[in-house]
Amino acid sequence: MTQSQSETPEKETAATGEESDNVLSVRDITVGFGSKIVLKDLDLDVRRGEVLGFVGGSGTGKSVLMRTILGLTPRRSGKISVFGHDLSTASRQERTAIERRWGVLFQQGALFSSLSVKQNIQVPMREHLKLSPQLMDELATLKLELVGLPQDAGDKLPSELSGGMVKRASLARALALDPDLVFLDEPTSGLDPIGAAAFDSLIANLSSTLGLTVYMVTHDLDSLHSICDRVAVLGKKRVLAIGTMDDMMKNDDPWIKSYFRGERALRRA
């Protein structure tokens, strides 16, 4: 399957309000650093309720795109719409309301080392809500249970946790405000195969039970096969193809073919 045969985003304006099936729409995004262009005229749609896996070679800009969507990296041109709202024209109040509806798990967890796990989970609550300390403690405990961590983990510092527990604690913080959309940056990196499989199952269960839309940057073929509804492939500064894993397995683009049907992929099978 070539790019023209793949399911690629069309050049159209995202619908306003909540009517669109797309929770996230990216149109004509260009991002660069100095003279280097990392992303050029990139389009991408993420559908409501799906788990989208986002893959690409090292240095192609997977995390750059995610950070651009989040507003952490500036874009040179293009439009990003989340929940039907254009982020470039949203007021500060509208932007805050949108950000309350997404959660983020960064690759290394990005927990505050001087705060306990429970205090880390409460950071978004303190920023966006006005709750009593008792209620925040109760909510943090619920989030710990939601991601499969024992209650006593809440009183520990991040340095006292295993790598898998740090991932789960970071996910608990991402879920602190009951988001509709969750961004995951390499959520299974650094985990052993058993831990990675358990984390994949956790993401799948949370997506199903909570109705989450998940945007997941990953290189993990097991994750792509087991929990992703669709996969988007980044290359040549744009989305080369987007579709199901079956679509990817049939795609004849050299890089996509090597990634999904190469020697390492065959060893997995």
N, C-alpha and C positions, 0 to 999 in steps of 0.2 A: 504494500500500500504506500503510495507516495503522499506527499503533503497535500496535493490537491484532492486526493481521495479520502484523507483523514477528516475527522470531524474537527474543523478549525473554526475559531471564533469569527463571526462576521462583523464587518464594519458597520455598526449601528449604535445608536444612542440607547443606553440602558433605560428601562422604564422607571418612572418615578414611583415613589411610595413602595408598598409591599406587594405589588401585583406580579412582578417579574419572578420567574423561576430561578433567576440568577441572584444569589446573595452577594456575589462579588463579580464585577465586570471591569476589565482593564482594556483600554483602547489606546493604541498608538503610543505606548509608553517608550520613551527614550531616556536612558540614564547613562551618565558618563562621569569620569573623574579626570579632570584636566583634558588632555587631548585623546584619552582613551574612551571609546564608546563601549559600554558593557551590554546594554540592551537597546535595541533600535526598532521602533514601530511595532512593539510587541502587543499582541491581543491575547486575552484569556478570560474565560468565564468559569465560575464555580457555582454549581447548582445547589439549590436548597436541599439540605439533608444528605448530601453525598460526602464520601471520603475521597478526596482527590489527592493522588500521589504526584509530586512534582520532582522530576529527575533531570539530570544532565551531567555532563562531564565536570571535573574539578575546574573551578575558576570561570565557569560559564555564566554565573550570575544568579544562581538559584536563591541564595540567601539575600542577595542584593535586591531582587524583586520583592521578596517578602518584606524587607525593611523599607522599601519604597512604598509599598501598600500601607504599611503601618505609619508612614510619615517620618521615619527615622533617617531616611536617605532621600535627598531632594531629586526630583525628576526634571529633565530639561523640557519635556513636552509630553502631551498625552493626558488622558482622563482616567480617573479611578472612581468607580461608583460602588458603594457598599450599602446594602439594604435599600437600593434605589436612590441613594443620595450622592451627588457629586461632591467629593471631598474638597475639591478646589474652590467651590462656591459656598460650602457649608459655613454657617456662622460658628463662632466659638462654642456657643451653647449646643448647636446641632452636632458639632464634632465631638463634644464631650459625651453627648447622648449615644452617638454611634460607638465610641470607644468603650463605653460601658457594656456594649453588647458583643464585644470580642475579648478573647483571652489568648495569651501568648506563652508558649513554652520555648525558650531559647535553647540552643544546642547544648550548652554547658549548664543549663538550669538557671543560671543568673540569680541565684538566691543571695540575699544579703547575709554575709558571713557572720556579722555581729548580732543578728537577730535569730531568735529561735524559729523553728519551723512554723509554729502557730503564729508567731508575729509576722513572718513572711507572708503567710496566707492572708493575714489581716491587712496588709499594705493596700491592696485595691479598695477594701472596705473603708479604710480611713480616708482615702483620697476621694472617693465618690459618694459615700453614704454617711449618715449621721446616726450611729448606733451606739448603744451602751457597751461598755467593756464586757459585761456578762453575755450579751447577745452575740458579740463578735467571737467570744470564746466558744460559745455553743455552735455557731456557724462554722468556725474553723475545725471543730471536732467532727462535724458532719462531713466536711470536705475531706478530711483525713480518711474517714470510713469509706467515702465514695471511691477513693483511689486505692483502697486496700492497705492502708497504713494503720498500725496500732495507735491507740490514743496516746501512749507515752512518747511516741515519736514527735509529738507536737512541742514537747519541752526541750528537745535536743537541738543543738546547733547543726547546721548543714555539714560541718566537718566530722560530725559523729555518725553520719549516715553512710550506708553503702551507696555505690553508684546507682543501683536500681531504685533505692529509696529516695535519693535526690531527685531522680526523674519523676517519681510519683508525687513528691512534695511540690515540685515545680508545677506539675499538672494540677494539683490541688489549688495552688495559687491562681493558675490560669482559669480555674472554674469558680473562683471566689464570688463573682458577681452573677453567676448563672448565665453565662454568655450563650448566644445563638451560633457564633462562629468561633472556631478555635484554630490558631496557627501553631503548627508544630515544626520545629527546625531540627531535623535529624534526631527524632525522639528515641531511637534504639541504638544510636552510636555509643560505643563503649560498653554495651551490655553483652553478656554471654548469650549463646543461642536460646537457653531456657528462659533467661530474663527477658530477652527480646520478644520471644513468643508470648510470654505472659503479658508484656506491655501492649503488644498488638491486640491481644484479646480484650484487655482493659479498654483500649481506644474503641474497638468495635462495639463493645457492650455499652459504653457511655454514649456513643453516637446513636445507637439504636434506642436506648431507654430515654435519653434526654432530648433526642431529636436534633443533635448537634450537626452542623456543617463543619467538616474538617479539611483544612488545607495543610498538607503534610509534605515538607521537603524531606526527601529521603534518598538513600542509595541502596536500601535493603530490599533485595529481590523477594525475600520471604514476606515482608510487609506488603509489597505491591501485589503479590499473588493472593495473600490471605484476607486483606481488609479493604483494599481500594476498589471503589466502584469504577473510577476512571483514572487514567494516568496521562499527565502532560509532560512532554519531553522538550527541554530547552536546548537549543543549539543554534549557532550562527546568529546569536543575539536576539532570537525570537523563539516562539513556540513552533517546533517542527511538526508535531503531531499531537493529537489528544483523542483519547478513546479508551475502550476497555483493554484489559490485558490480552484478550484474543486479538484485538486490533493491532496491538504492539507486536505480538508474535508473528503477525502476517506482514508487517511493514518491511519494505525492502530498502529503506534508507540505510546506508552503510553503518552509521553509528548506532542507530536503533537496533539494527539486526545484530551487531556485535554485542550490544548491551544485553538484549533479551534472549538471544539465541547463541551467544558466544560460548567459549569453552567453560567459563565459570558458571554460566547459567545452566549449561548442560550437566555439569557436575552436581548442581543443586537438584536436578530432576532425578 
